């Protein structure tokens, strides 16, 4: 504990008057099911183009190839990218979320075809993942 400061009467208490809050939306809307990650492989073409963080994707099996969900050719996702794959990367692997409860209003990089809340709520194939999308209570 630091020295007593007579100019600060609430010594040892957090000062809320200088704290700030951001408008950052949480990716997760709950803790059930538990968040699970694993790795999927991406092609050299995907590495050249890059993949943004929190992008719905399809991974056919653990460690298998990542396919971007576009809503037309690939209509259901079963994973979400954990981080950003920088454009110009060589072929390799990256982490994806396979289970968790996603915030519908969170920072998910939805494909343009998922343009309504109904489409987003139905975006994930539950037979091959445990990713659920929920509207948070505070909306």
C-alpha positions in Angstrom: 0.0 0.0 0.0 1.3 3.4 -0.9 1.9 6.4 1.4 -1.2 8.3 2.7 -2.0 11.3 0.6 -3.9 14.0 2.6 -5.2 15.6 -0.6 -7.1 12.4 -1.5 -9.6 11.6 1.2 -10.6 8.1 -0.2 -7.1 6.6 -0.1 -7.2 3.0 -1.3 -10.5 3.3 -3.2 -10.7 3.3 -6.9 -11.5 6.7 -8.4 -14.5 6.2 -10.7 -14.5 9.9 -11.8 -11.6 9.3 -14.2 -12.5 5.9 -15.4 -13.7 5.6 -19.0 -15.9 3.1 -20.7 -15.7 2.2 -24.4 -18.5 1.3 -26.8 -16.8 -2.0 -27.5 -19.3 -4.8 -27.9 -18.6 -8.2 -26.4 -18.3 -11.1 -28.7 -19.8 -13.5 -26.2 -23.4 -13.4 -24.8 -22.9 -16.0 -22.1 -20.7 -18.7 -20.7 -22.7 -21.7 -21.7 -21.6 -23.7 -23.6 -17.9 -23.2 -22.6 -15.8 -21.5 -25.3 -13.8 -24.1 -27.2 -11.1 -23.4 -29.8 -9.1 -25.5 -32.2 -7.0 -25.0 -35.4 -8.1 -25.1 -39.0 -5.9 -24.9 -42.1 -6.2 -22.1 -44.7 -5.1 -22.1 -48.3 -2.5 -19.9 -49.9 -5.3 -18.0 -51.7 -7.0 -17.3 -48.3 -3.6 -16.3 -46.9 -3.0 -13.9 -49.8 -6.5 -12.3 -49.3 -6.5 -12.4 -45.5 -9.4 -13.3 -43.2 -10.8 -10.8 -40.6 -11.2 -11.8 -37.0 -14.6 -13.1 -35.9 -15.6 -14.3 -39.4 -18.0 -17.2 -39.6 -16.4 -20.1 -41.4 -16.8 -23.8 -42.0 -14.2 -26.4 -40.9 -15.1 -29.9 -41.9 -13.1 -31.6 -39.1 -10.7 -30.6 -36.4 -7.6 -29.3 -38.2 -9.3 -29.5 -41.6 -9.5 -26.8 -44.3 -11.3 -23.5 -43.6 -14.1 -22.5 -46.0 -15.5 -19.0 -45.9 -19.3 -18.8 -45.4 -20.9 -16.7 -48.1 -24.5 -17.5 -47.6 -25.0 -18.8 -51.1 -22.5 -21.6 -51.9 -21.6 -22.3 -48.2 -24.7 -21.4 -46.2 -24.0 -22.6 -42.7 -21.0 -22.0 -40.5 -19.7 -24.2 -37.8 -16.8 -22.0 -36.5 -15.6 -18.4 -36.1 -12.1 -17.2 -36.7 -10.3 -16.3 -33.5 -7.9 -13.7 -34.9 -7.1 -11.8 -38.0 -5.2 -13.5 -40.8 -3.1 -10.8 -42.3 -3.2 -10.4 -46.1 -0.1 -11.8 -47.7 0.3 -14.8 -45.3 1.5 -18.1 -46.7 -0.7 -21.2 -46.3 -0.9 -22.5 -42.8 -3.3 -22.8 -39.9 -5.2 -20.5 -37.6 -7.4 -20.8 -34.5 -11.2 -20.9 -34.7 -14.0 -21.0 -32.1 -16.0 -24.2 -32.3 -18.2 -23.7 -29.2 -19.7 -20.8 -27.3 -22.6 -18.4 -27.1 -22.1 -15.5 -29.5 -23.6 -12.0 -29.0 -25.8 -11.2 -32.0 -24.9 -7.5 -31.7 -21.2 -8.3 -31.1 -18.3 -7.7 -33.5 -19.0 -10.6 -35.8 -17.8 -10.1 -39.4 -21.0 -11.4 -41.0 -21.1 -12.1 -44.7 -23.3 -9.6 -46.6 -26.0 -12.2 -47.2 -26.6 -12.5 -43.4 -28.3 -9.1 -43.4 -31.0 -9.7 -40.9 -31.1 -10.8 -37.3 -33.2 -13.9 -38.3 -30.5 -15.0 -40.8 -27.7 -14.4 -38.2 -29.6 -16.3 -35.5 -29.7 -19.3 -37.9 -26.2 -19.0 -39.3 -24.6 -21.9 -37.5 -25.1 -25.6 -38.1 -25.5 -27.1 -34.7 -24.9 -30.7 -35.9 -21.2 -29.9 -36.3 -20.6 -27.1 -33.8 -21.8 -25.8 -30.5 -21.9 -22.1 -31.5 -25.1 -20.4 -30.6 -26.1 -16.8 -31.3 -28.3 -14.9 -28.8 -29.6 -11.4 -28.5 -28.1 -9.9 -25.3 -30.6 -8.9 -22.5 -29.6 -5.3 -22.5 -30.9 -4.6 -26.1 
